[in-house]
């Protein structure tokens, strides 16, 4: 599984999930302040699942649907470590979602 972290997710999450995914990038690889659509298009072109706390991606997921994929974290104000723990806890759901070609949005608490 390949992930790209949105701007609202700290790049400090990358080493915390190093064994979780095949590759993890931060949106900063796309450039300074990419739009949601640019992130969406980049993720599709590079076979990545977007990890975000931004509900704007919900709309893209519903409008554009697969092959784009979004994991939206709904935890409120939280630490990077809390996100890492949540993603490790939900690893089975995340892996199934990443493989499912019909789903484009996974919301996890």
Buried (B, 14 or more C-beta within 10 A) or exposed (E): BBBBBBBEBBBBBBEBBEEBBEEBBBBEEBEEEBEBEEBBBBBBEEEBBBBBBBEBBBEBBEEBEEEBBBBBBEEEEEEBEEBBEBBEEBEEEBEEBBEEEEBBBBEBE
